[in-house]
């Protein structure tokens, strides 16, 4: 049985089968709702249920009115009226599954590997800067990784993989990868992309390998010569954890953006910024009214940044996030 999903205050409605999630149904109908992990962990897709009932794989039975409902896990059991944080018209996702070939594996930091992967001859990857793909493992499970290359480099894919102790991919599959090995992936996923209808200055906030989608966004903006101020704040514990520091520094020295590295455990003699990366933004800007923020990295950072920035005048609709969670993590 299928039900009607209506958006409160908007002339938007679509059908959703009882076996599919509200997020999947919205995408199928050509609407984009913010999301990241699609597993009920990161909370990016949280919205309200104004009326109706449903069931969630992580929150159990849901009956409106209810707040902070995870739309990536919600399946309807009646017609629903919902209030997502944001919903935009978008062409239905045209995803493809392809076998990528490992071309190069490098390790710019002790706990980070960079994978350069090639698509089959004649095949191109169509995606927006900031989106991610899913790597399919032998047991049928998947791992999510942002594409760090810009969309115009469509014959290859670059992934930044942080080594997670006991990680099924980062500590298992990755160790055995060599040139010529194959990885099956599905792409693209995600809504973490620069909003092109806006000309507001964009603050790009990253921790760790959250730099990967930011790199894609910046290189795409530079390629297309977007006339929009960009500010990059990249946080890590130590300087060596900023594994592509020289690249970000080069962008800044060429006058393409402002780059502010922030260390939480700085070495002796470090004269740069230290502390929490989102607090460095507040110190520099004060009021964030009139800006857009794109935050990517660990969920603690994205959550803290969202709360602090909206208190500092940032419109809720101008905060975009991609919270990195372990794909195998349970909600």
N, C-alpha and C positions, 0 to 999 in steps of 0.2 A: 504494500500500500504506500502511496505517496501523499505528501502533505504540502500545503502552501506555506512558504516562508516569506513574511512581509517585513520590510524595514520601517521602523517607526519614524514618522516625520518625512518620509521619502516616498516617491511614487515608484517603488521598486518591489517586485515580488517574483519568486521563482519556485519551482517544484523541487521537492527533496524526498527521495525514497526513504522509508524507515530504516533501510539497511546502510545508508550512506550518511556521512557527516554533513553538517550544515556548511562547513568550509568547502568540502568537495563539491557540493551542489552549487554553491555560489560560483566557484571557478567554472564549473561546467556550463553555467548560465551566462558566463562572460562578465563576472564581477570579481574585483580584487579586494580581498580583506586582508589586513596585516596578519602575518604569521611567520614563524621561524621553524621550530623543531617538528611540528605536526605530531607531537607525542604527549602533549599535555604537561610539559615540564617548564617551558620558558615563559608562559603566560602572555606572549605577544598577541595572541588572538583573543584575549579576554573581551567579552562584551556582555550586555545585559539581555535577559529574557523578559520582555514586557508582559507577554501573555502566552499561554499555552504550556505544554508539558513535553518533556523529552527525557532521554537517559544518556548519561555520560559514562565513558569507560573509566574515568578517574574520579568523577564527582558524584556518581550514583544518579538517583532520580532528581530531576530538575523541574520545578514548576514556577511559572512567573507569578508575581514579579521576583526576579532574582538578579543579582549582580555578580560580576567576575566569573562568568560562565565561560569555559574553554570551548570555543566554537569548533576547534579541530577534533574534539572528542564527542561532541553533542549530536545525537541522532533523535529525530522527532518521533513523538508518539501521538501528536495532534498537530493541527495548524499552529504555527509559531509566529509571534511578532518579536523581533529582536532589535537590539540597539548596538551594533558593532562600533568600535572606536572610529572606524573609517571604512567606507565602501566606495569604490570607484568602478566605472564602466571600463572593461578591458576585454580584448579579444580572448576567447577561450584558449587556455594553455595548449600549445602544440608541442607536447613532449615527445622525445624519441629515446629509444634504448640503443646504445652503440657499444662496440668493443673498442676500447682505446688501447694503444700500444705504448708501453713505457719507453721513453726516449732517453731520459736522464733523471737521475736521483742525486740530489746534493743535500748537504747538511750544514746550513749556515749558522746553526746554533746547536748546542748540545742536545736540546730536546725538540728541535724542529727540523723536519725534512721538507724539501721542495721537490715535488714531482712534476716533471715535464712530460705530458702525454700527447700522442699524436692520434688524430682521427683517421679512419680509413680513407684511402684516396678517393677524391671526389665528394666526400661527405663534409659538411660544415655544421658547426654548432651555433644555433641561433639563440642568443640569450641577451638579457639586459645586464649592464654593469652592476655588480653587487649580488647577482643571483648565485644559487648553489646547485650542485648535483648530488645524486645518491650513488654510492658505490655498492654494488651487490656482492655479498659474500657467499661462500660456498653453501652455508647453511640456510640461505634465503633471506637473512637479515640484511639491513642496509646501514651505511654510514654516510653522514652528510658532510660535504666539504664545499666551501665557497670557491668559485673560480676566480683566481687572482689575476688572470689576464683580461685585457679589455675585449669587448665584442668584435672589434675589427681583426683580432688575431683568431679567426674562427676555424682554422685548420688544426689548432692545438688547444690544450687545456693545461693550466698550471694550478696545482693544488699546494697549499701550505698545511702540513700535517704536524700537529703537536703530539709528541710521544706521551701517551697516557699509560701509566703503570698497569699492566695487565690488559691493555686495550686489544680488542680482537683484531683490529686493523693495524693500528699504529705500532703495536709491539709484536703482532703475529704476522700478518700478511706482508707488511712493509719490509720486514727484515729479509724476506726471501725475494723481493722484487729486483729484477735486473733488466737491462735493456732488452727489449723484444717481448717481455711478458705482457699479458693481456689483462685488462680490467673491464668488466661490464658495468656501465653506468647508465643512469636515466637522468635526463635534464630537459629544461631547466625548472627549478623550483625557487620560491621566495619572492618577496615584495620589497626587499631592501635595495631600493634604487633611487637615484637622484630624481626628485620631482621636477620635471622640466618645465611645467607650467609656471613655476615660481622663479623669481630672480633674487630672492632673499639671499643674503650671505649664508654659506653653509659651513657649519662646524662639524668636522669629521672626527669622531672620538673612537679610539680603538685601544684594546688591551690584547697583548699576546698575538696570536694568529688571527685575531679580529682585524688585523691589518690587511688580510688577503682581499676581502671584498672592497675595502677602502682603496687599495691599490688599483683594482679594476675600475672603480668609480673615477679616481683621479686621472688615470691614464686615458680613460674614455673622454673625460672633460677636456684634457689637454689636446687630444687628437682632434676633437671637434671645435676647439678654440672657443669654449663657452666663456662668455664675458660675465663671470660671476665670482665674487670673492670666496676663496676656500681657505679654511683654517684647519690644520691637522694637529690633533693632540694624540700622541701615542704613549701609552703607559705600560710600564713593566717593572719588575723588581730591580733588575740590574741592567747596565748598559748593554751587555752582551745579549740580553734577551730581546733587544730591538734588532732583530736579525737582518733587517734590510735598512739599517740606519742610513747608510751612505746614499741609497736611492732617495729616501725621503729628504735628506739633507740637500741632495742635488736639485730636487724640485724647488726647494726653498731658495737656494743660491741663484737659481735661474729666474727667480721672481715669479714663479708660477703659483705659489701659495705660501702661507706662513706655517712653519713646522715647529711644534713645541714638544720635545721629548720630556717625559715625566717619570722619575724613578721613585719607587717606594722604599727601596733599600740601596741608596746610592753608595758608591765606593768613595773612599777618602779622596778628597780633592775635586769631587764633582761640584761644579759651580752652577749647574743648571737647576731646573725645577725638580722638586721632590714632594712626595705625598700622594694623595689620591688624584688621579688624572682629571676627574670631573670637577674637583675643587680648584684645580689650576684654571679651568675655563671660567669659573665663577670669579676668581681673583682678577682675571684679565678683562672680563666683559661687564661684570655687575649685572645689569639688566640684560635679559636675552629677548626682550620684546623686539620683533622684527627680524629674528634669525630663524634658521632651520637647523636642527641637530640630527646627525646620523651616527648612532652609537652601536658599536659592534664589539663583542667580546664576552667575558664571563657575565652570567646573569646578575651577580651582585652589583657589578658596575652599571649595567644598563638600568637596573631598577633604581639604584641610588641616584643616577644621573637624571632619570625621568622625574623623580620626586623633587630633587633640588632645583632642576631647571624650570619646572612649571611654577615653583614658588618664586623663581627669579624673573617671571614674566613671560616665559616661553609658552606660546599657545600649544595646547595638547595636540592639535592636528599638525604641528610642526616638529614633533618628535618622532623619529623613525628608528627602529632598533632591530638588531639581529642578535639574539642572545645565544651564545655557543653553549650547548649542553652535550654531555656524553650521550651518544645516540642510544646506547644500551641502558641508560639510566632509567629507573622506574620513577614514576611520578609519586 
